[in-house]
Amino acid sequence: MGKTILEMKSITKEFPGVKALDNVNLKVEEGEIHALVGENGAGKSTLMNVLSGIYPFGSYTGDIVYNGEVCQFQKIKDSEEKGIVIIHQELALIPYMSIGENMFLGNEQGSKAAIDWDKTYAEADKYLKMVGLSESSRTLIKDIGVGKQQLVEIAKALAKNAKLLILDEPTSSLNETDSRALLDLLLKFKQEGMTSIIISHKLNEVSYVADKITVIRDGSTIETLDKSVDDISEDRIIKGMVGREMTDRFPKRHGVEIGDIAMEVKDWTVYHPQFSERKVVDGVSMNIRKGEVVGIAGLMGAGRTELAMSIFGKAYGTNISGQLFLNGEEVHLKNIKDAIKHKIAYVTEDRKGNGLVLTNPIKINTTLSNLSSLCSKRVIDQDKEYQVAEEYRDKLKTKCPTVEQNVGNLSGGNQQKVLLAKWMFADPDVLILDEPTRGIDVGAKYEIYCIINDLVAAGKSVIMISSELPEVLGMSDRIYVMNEGKMVGEMAGAEASQESIMSCILKS
Amino acid sequence: MVSVNIKDTLKKYTMVIALVIIIGIFYVGTGGTILLSQNVNNLLSQNAYVFVLATGMLLCILTGGNIDLSVGSVVCFVGGIGAVMMSKGMNVWFAVLVMLLVGVLVGAWQAFWVAYINVPPFIATLAGMYAFRGLSNVVLNGYAVSISNTTFLNVFGGGADCYIPDFFHGESLNITCLLAGLIAVAVYVLLSIKNRISASRKGYVTTSAASFYAKLVILSLVILFLAYKLAGYKGIPTSLLWIILIVLVYNYITTKTTIGRYLYAVGGNEKATQLSGINTKKVYFFAYTNMGFLAAFAGILTVARAASAQPTYGQFYEMDAIGACFIGGASAYGGTGSVFGAIIGALLMGVINQGMLIMGVDANYQKVVKGLVLLAAVIFDVMSKREKK
């Protein structure tokens, strides 16, 4: 103990428009379990991607010193050769291949011309035993559960001769028992001299396994807590994670009257579309009033998007049960068209993937969800369409040369405005905004907040799903907190704080 | 007001420019033969089926680069049915109706698998390609069936009289054809100017005056030139009227109607289109059913022109149509392309075919050249997209 195995010195990584990492330092000693904690988007994963060579040397500044030598990784293979192996949050296993095939994918045993299958499976079995799996390595991945899949990932890492194991939220898709088994495995490896870096949101797990905890916030290292010296209680960690100053980044709303309940869901349960035994939303009840902004806070994967999309005409999930009331009357929305007709709009978090047709101009995107209002006998009145697009361009201050411009050529903030325009044109009463300010700059954020204020001033209801706590706190009249598919808290916006929301999530 | 700059204009009309250059090359290569009246006339009527099929194929490709491999077989199948019906003395209009109906049904059959069961279009239509080729043989009993019904031949551009008669009996030039050309130019010019005036009155973005009038003049000259050339032979081939009709109708559908808009949207981003409350399955269904309809129409034109139906007709027609669309600027990933583009693509292929034929290039090398042109067009598409990023 005591020998530094890895030191990352003043790492700075910029993406166009964003500084994802700003002078980050990380020091890991041999044989310890080092936890990285921080909010979504704080830069934890980016840092690990720099370390493993996913972002090649040259795309960042700063030094990586591993085992006393400065490393310049160009690709993942380079870091793996040194024994640095990263296991990503999303499992990267191929379902219709066997455990053994998956384990040695890209590292095939035998010669280039002929894979030695006997050796492959013998080796694979050996590593499976090390992680405590009794399955044959010939079993197909699709036939074993998620917990075991995660263990296969670890075995795969061991097969690469890992000296430093990086686990990005290894337990996010596991249940309690599987999580505990995995953590115990890490502790066992530690005794055998393995060094691990674990990224996790689950602070109880972090306190359980970690020797040291480094807190990252807004792309900078805040502090490193040492288990033997410092207090590493959950509250202490949370304080480090969220302790930032709130400034006047949110426009005030004046005199918006909050009216009757516009939409209410009761006991809403949704199952995963592929794994139909998995509950993604579990017995959620919530409501929103006219003129109200309701924030839904939670971590990624808490089920917020799934809740919103399942309400929006069953755009997500199977076996949806529960009741949905609009203006006091129960409705059953068959599909998305039906939802739009009932004046609900869902503005996606993934504007490029699910929101906009990037190869089409602004005007076409603006009118897509309500094209029929511009039509007579299915023929589009293109004069009217142009006027509508111009109107929203003025209203939302979208910066573009003309509304004939392809949306793909706009900046993120302006794309977001086009997306909002599209749904405002559908004339909804309830707007569900999913991460409305993700990946856009501060100025554009402020403008989006102003638009939200205008919407509620006009008597609309806005549900804002956001992973950025300051935004939820700054904008919401009321806040719901979701975690693992359940509503775990509700508080008035004025009374909520980052600490109270975080502890709601982490202690649920 | 923002005027469109020259670079963008050039980019937009790359394939038109390529067409002009290629015509120029063949003009020199054939010593001017390629632009003789008779050859221009043949170019259009010989390739009538490509224009029609390319229009339908474009709609499929718009939905996401999806193609229909069965059209060649459907052309043959539908043509065979019509030929057999007419050879048995059935009413010609009834036969035409049945042919179109069969086309729609065939299209709907394939569209159902593609749209509602999620069979990949490549597979669903490959199956159709085999099945309908086989059925053509069954219908025709393995033989060629000739068509002697003159009404059918005259209307759909086959036989000796497949031209619009000259009502003025011009001597060396077909006066009806020239007049039609003049009228077409007049209508085109008036409509364009009217649209431009109303657009600028409402403050919409318009192209610069220079490029507007340049386009107007060039296109008018092209129409007049074409009319003059056609008038020098036998006049307007009836198949040309059908092509013009199809192109105008489908250009309207793709640019002005909701279903047209949805075709582009689905190809551009299917997920976003779905989340906008649009039934994307219906969009696929429309594209493939419509392809069946147009394949049937191409079948009518094909058997009329040959005055017979044979079990080998329509082979590789699907490839001509697909090639025309991609050469004409449709994206292999869907979401972009236009009917006029597909027509330009079809023309370009037709000119290359005919030019090489006149020059006496070996048929095998003709295929090589066609293949390379297609590849070049798609490479161009991919590269110009990469540039943007």
Interface residues (C-beta under 8 A of the other chain):
Chain A: F312 G313 A315 N335 I336 K337 A339 I340 Y346 T348 G353 N354 G355 L356 V357 L358 T359 N360 I364 L368 S369 L371 S372 C375 R378 V379 I380 Q382 D383 Y386 P401 T402 E404 G408 N409 K422
Chain B: V2 K202 Y204 V205 K256 T257 T258 I259 R261 Y264 A265 G268 N269 K271 A272 T273 Q274 L275 S276 G277 I278 N279 S331 G335 T336 K388
